[in-house]
Amino acid sequence: MTECIGDAGRQNGCNTLYSDARFVRYYEMVRAAEREHELMAPYLRKTDQVLDIGCGTGELALSLHRMVRSVLGLDLSSAMIAAAEARRIRIGVGNVTFVQGDMLTMAQNETFDCAILGNAVLSEVADSSSMVSFIRRVHGWLGSDSRLIMTNAVFSPALLCDSCSAGTILDPETGHRISVLYEGNKVDVDSGMWSTTIAFKDARTGQIDRFPFHLNFIYRKELVFLLSLGGFCIEHEAVYQQGAMRLIICRKKELPNL
Ligand SMILES: C[S@@+](CC[C@H](N)C(=O)[O-])C[C@H]1O[C@@H](n2cnc3c(N)ncnc32)[C@H](O)[C@@H]1O
């Protein structure tokens, strides 16, 4: 069963890829190869209780388990959460928990030391005004001396080509190399919506699986403004993977009155 996930996609057709078992499998392969937790290490403490919002297949949450006290991973997609939980059991990690829920509406009684929006989760939110409300919710879930860590909140303009390569992954089951491509990229200037098709091409068989999807394309100056309305300021930034990825560390400040 494929569900429509992510407000941005919902407004522009429907993002079904996060609940499509084929995509979930490819996504796990892509994220397992990435090592952004190493860049986050200086901004995490052993005592931290971390909330990974929109945790997807859980690679990032699980890769943090030795660096912090605990991680709670939250995602709307039950397929993503099932993959994350299966991975957690496989690896044998005890201080990471995954729950299914909607980050835009669910109540959160606990307070955290660090919130993570990994790999463009903010872009799932429908529009700037909803993003501000959401960031303000996250502000309320964090204690006073806390951080918000984001990866790929701002996309590389290199993605805006006709057919761009996003590298290759290795399928551990078949041993085949798979190229990852973004095809037919388009940003609508009025809505700021980025429409693309992610294609996975098996180098051995030539088989291609395509997944259309839509996300909000956030520019850096817009992000700074949204964060300031949400009670955060950027403290540190790093660009990695040949400029394709960006890490942003934010500090919590007083929540402005709107
Ligand atoms: C691009 S993936 C990022 C996954 C993960 N953070 C990572 O670093 O790989 C975006 C994720 O946001 C989730 N998502 C979208 N809308 C959501 C919502 N309203 N509440 C919770 N999760 C949501 C999707 O299901 C998807 O797993």
The ligand as an SDF file (V2000), in Angstrom:
LIG
                    3D

 27 29  0  0  0  0  0  0  0  0999 V2000
   14.3220   12.6020    2.4770 C   0  0  0  0  0  0  0  0  0  0  0  0
   13.7380   11.6120    3.7730 S   0  0  0  0  0  0  0  0  0  0  0  0
   14.9330   11.9280    5.0500 C   0  0  0  0  0  0  0  0  0  0  0  0
   15.1170   10.7390    5.9460 C   0  0  0  0  0  0  0  0  0  0  0  0
   16.1810   10.8430    7.0260 C   0  0  0  0  0  0  0  0  0  0  0  0
   16.0290   12.0210    7.8480 N   0  0  0  0  0  0  0  0  0  0  0  0
   17.5780   10.7700    6.4980 C   0  0  0  0  0  0  0  0  0  0  0  0
   18.4340   11.5490    6.9420 O   0  0  0  0  0  0  0  0  0  0  0  0
   17.8550    9.9050    5.6550 O   0  0  0  0  0  0  0  0  0  0  0  0
   12.3450   12.5210    4.3730 C   0  0  0  0  0  0  0  0  0  0  0  0
   11.5610   11.7390    5.4150 C   0  0  0  0  0  0  0  0  0  0  0  0
   10.5860   12.6090    6.0060 O   0  0  0  0  0  0  0  0  0  0  0  0
    9.4430   11.8230    6.3010 C   0  0  0  0  0  0  0  0  0  0  0  0
    8.2880   12.7080    6.4820 N   0  0  0  0  0  0  0  0  0  0  0  0
    7.6600   13.4710    5.5640 C   0  0  0  0  0  0  0  0  0  0  0  0
    6.6330   14.1420    6.1250 N   0  0  0  0  0  0  0  0  0  0  0  0
    6.6130   13.7790    7.4380 C   0  0  0  0  0  0  0  0  0  0  0  0
    5.7880   14.1220    8.5530 C   0  0  0  0  0  0  0  0  0  0  0  0
    4.7700   14.9810    8.4080 N   0  0  0  0  0  0  0  0  0  0  0  0
    6.0600   13.5840    9.7560 N   0  0  0  0  0  0  0  0  0  0  0  0
    7.0980   12.7130    9.9180 C   0  0  0  0  0  0  0  0  0  0  0  0
    7.9040   12.3320    8.8850 N   0  0  0  0  0  0  0  0  0  0  0  0
    7.6690   12.8690    7.6720 C   0  0  0  0  0  0  0  0  0  0  0  0
    9.3380   10.8860    5.1020 C   0  0  0  0  0  0  0  0  0  0  0  0
    8.5410    9.7470    5.3760 O   0  0  0  0  0  0  0  0  0  0  0  0
   10.8200   10.5460    4.8650 C   0  0  0  0  0  0  0  0  0  0  0  0
   11.2050    9.3780    5.5350 O   0  0  0  0  0  0  0  0  0  0  0  0
  1  2  1  0
  2  3  1  0
  2 10  1  0
  3  4  1  0
  4  5  1  0
  5  6  1  0
  5  7  1  0
  7  8  2  0
  7  9  1  0
 10 11  1  0
 11 12  1  0
 11 26  1  0
 12 13  1  0
 13 14  1  0
 13 24  1  0
 14 15  1  0
 14 23  1  0
 15 16  2  0
 16 17  1  0
 17 18  1  0
 17 23  2  0
 18 19  1  0
 18 20  2  0
 20 21  1  0
 21 22  2  0
 22 23  1  0
 24 25  1  0
 24 26  1  0
 26 27  1  0
M  CHG  2   2   1   9  -1
M  END
$$$$
